[in-house]
Amino acid sequence: MDIIQLKFSFSLTLLAVLFIGTTLGMMGCTPTVQVAASDKPIEVNLNVKIEHEIRIKVDKEIDDLFSDDDVF
């Protein structure tokens, strides 16, 4: 073997070792995803304004009865 083949063989071996080392190093850096339930309860804040109006229609006779002070 001459020196050019030795240099090429050494470079190829070094490149293979670096590739394997990099691959093994990247395998240790794989991200993990965990899904877990929270310990705290879910809190929902709603700003809701509820308005309602009640209308009562009263017959004239009942209206007169309510306006009479003698009944109560």
BAFI-3210 file (N, C-alpha, C; in Angstrom, 3 decimals, decimal comma, padded with zeros to 6 digits):
// residues 72
n [1|2|3|4|5|6|7|8|9|10|11|12|13|14|15|16|17|18|19|20|21|22|23|24|25|26|27|28|29|30|31|32|33|34|35|36|37|38|39|40|41|42|43|44|45|46|47|48|49|50|51|52|53|54|55|56|57|58|59|60|61|62|63|64|65|66|67|68|69|70|71|72]
n.u [000,836|000,434|001,128|-000,967|-003,206|-003,282|-003,820|-006,341|-007,787|-007,551|-008,908|-011,441|-012,106|-012,055|-014,148|-016,288|-016,296|-016,883|-019,431|-020,877|-020,580|-021,880|-024,442|-025,149|-025,024|-027,110|-029,273|-029,599|-030,748|-033,430|-036,675|-039,225|-042,685|-045,142|-048,313|-050,434|-052,848|-053,983|-053,283|-054,665|-057,972|-060,021|-060,644|-063,145|-063,848|-066,587|-067,972|-070,964|-073,889|-077,044|-080,221|-083,612|-087,072|-090,157|-093,435|-096,656|-099,965|-102,894|-106,251|-108,838|-110,595|-109,193|-107,116|-108,423|-109,146|-106,685|-105,975|-107,685|-107,735|-108,989|-108,931|-106,462]
n.v [-001,175|002,182|005,571|007,309|005,646|004,801|007,232|007,783|005,565|005,940|008,399|007,647|005,785|007,418|009,168|007,364|006,607|009,081|009,496|007,348|007,957|010,437|009,665|007,941|009,775|011,513|009,866|009,826|012,238|012,323|013,700|013,521|013,020|013,666|012,908|013,933|014,063|017,043|018,198|020,245|021,642|022,356|025,643|027,810|030,954|032,906|035,738|036,703|038,369|038,316|039,175|039,570|039,997|040,153|040,023|040,597|040,128|041,387|040,863|043,289|043,116|041,679|043,380|045,534|044,273|043,865|046,490|047,265|048,139|046,939|044,195|043,200]
n.w [000,000|-000,745|000,341|-000,286|-000,456|002,208|003,544|002,465|003,371|006,126|006,381|005,525|007,506|009,773|009,117|009,130|011,846|013,042|011,948|013,055|015,779|015,900|015,151|017,263|019,332|018,641|018,996|021,705|022,169|021,574|021,516|024,034|024,520|026,823|028,045|030,437|033,062|034,619|037,953|039,051|039,144|036,270|035,431|034,505|033,513|033,108|031,819|031,950|031,276|032,410|031,681|032,356|031,823|033,334|032,534|033,601|032,948|034,104|034,826|034,769|036,923|038,852|039,228|040,364|042,716|043,969|044,376|046,286|049,616|051,741|051,524|052,233]
ca.u [000,000|001,206|000,713|-002,251|-004,239|-003,354|-004,507|-007,743|-008,355|-007,645|-009,961|-012,708|-012,337|-012,369|-015,474|-017,242|-016,353|-017,613|-020,831|-021,465|-020,632|-022,930|-025,726|-025,416|-025,273|-028,436|-030,279|-029,790|-031,429|-034,772|-037,647|-040,315|-043,946|-045,921|-049,663|-050,858|-053,938|-053,555|-053,701|-055,549|-059,230|-060,158|-061,424|-063,675|-064,425|-067,534|-068,585|-072,250|-074,891|-078,366|-081,310|-084,920|-088,171|-091,380|-094,636|-097,866|-101,193|-103,904|-107,588|-109,248|-111,225|-108,143|-106,381|-109,235|-109,092|-105,386|-105,899|-108,579|-106,969|-109,740|-108,640|-105,231]
ca.v [000,000|003,424|006,571|007,880|004,698|004,836|008,466|007,619|004,572|006,593|009,410|006,942|005,212|008,543|009,626|006,353|006,713|010,319|009,287|006,465|008,719|011,449|008,960|007,495|010,978|012,036|008,958|010,210|013,533|012,242|014,330|012,682|013,736|013,027|013,421|013,614|014,891|018,086|018,048|021,359|021,571|023,300|026,801|028,553|032,231|033,420|037,023|036,643|039,243|037,766|040,086|039,082|040,874|039,381|040,851|039,924|040,809|041,147|041,328|044,520|042,789|041,296|044,607|046,280|043,548|044,158|047,893|047,452|048,003|046,150|042,766|042,867]
ca.w [000,000|-000,735|001,325|-000,700|-000,050|003,667|003,912|002,088|004,279|007,431|006,282|005,453|008,825|010,649|008,736|009,612|013,306|013,339|011,597|014,065|017,028|015,770|015,154|018,628|020,130|018,305|019,539|023,098|022,224|021,010|022,418|024,521|024,737|027,869|028,216|031,805|033,567|035,543|039,340|039,359|038,389|035,163|035,859|033,370|033,933|032,123|032,130|031,272|031,865|032,123|032,001|031,950|032,194|033,509|032,371|034,060|032,559|035,129|034,444|035,445|038,193|039,795|039,503|041,338|043,978|044,585|044,772|047,436|050,854|052,714|051,363|052,944]
c.u [000,885|000,551|-000,644|-003,389|-004,385|-004,095|-006,003|-008,441|-008,539|-008,779|-011,339|-013,081|-012,727|-013,767|-016,553|-017,392|-017,115|-019,103|-021,530|-021,594|-021,732|-024,307|-026,089|-025,720|-026,661|-029,542|-030,558|-030,571|-032,841|-035,768|-038,726|-041,527|-044,734|-047,284|-050,142|-051,982|-053,395|-054,062|-054,720|-056,852|-059,250|-061,086|-061,837|-064,338|-065,315|-068,096|-069,876|-073,228|-076,262|-079,409|-082,611|-085,985|-089,427|-092,550|-095,852|-099,064|-102,289|-105,245|-107,957|-109,848|-110,178|-107,312|-107,136|-109,180|-107,771|-105,289|-106,804|-107,792|-107,681|-109,396|-107,419|-105,250]
c.v [001,242|004,436|007,164|006,950|004,676|006,080|008,361|006,655|005,183|007,622|008,752|006,334|006,307|009,073|008,652|006,436|007,972|010,159|008,425|007,192|009,759|010,795|008,496|008,684|011,556|011,143|009,280|011,495|013,471|012,844|013,330|013,560|012,966|013,713|012,970|014,554|015,877|017,796|019,121|021,209|022,623|024,423|027,588|029,811|032,756|034,738|037,110|037,540|038,721|038,768|039,441|040,032|040,015|040,348|040,021|040,767|040,404|041,677|042,553|044,203|042,428|042,510|045,458|045,611|043,830|045,604|048,193|047,176|047,138|044,668|042,386|043,531]
c.w [000,000|000,200|000,965|-000,279|001,475|004,153|003,612|003,047|005,679|007,440|006,262|006,808|009,810|010,371|009,236|011,129|013,708|013,045|012,641|015,401|017,012|015,817|016,559|019,545|019,877|018,849|021,004|023,250|021,652|021,995|022,836|024,776|025,776|027,956|029,592|032,207|034,592|036,950|039,731|038,571|037,282|035,614|034,629|033,919|032,811|032,618|031,327|032,020|031,429|032,593|031,548|032,487|032,254|033,419|032,758|033,639|033,557|034,614|035,276|036,813|039,248|040,172|040,523|042,712|044,712|045,061|045,964|048,714|051,888|052,663|052,190|054,274]
res [m|d|i|i|q|l|k|f|s|f|s|l|t|l|l|a|v|l|f|i|g|t|t|l|g|m|m|g|c|t|p|t|v|q|v|a|a|s|d|k|p|i|e|v|n|l|n|v|k|i|e|h|e|i|r|i|k|v|d|k|e|i|d|d|l|f|s|d|d|d|v|f]
***
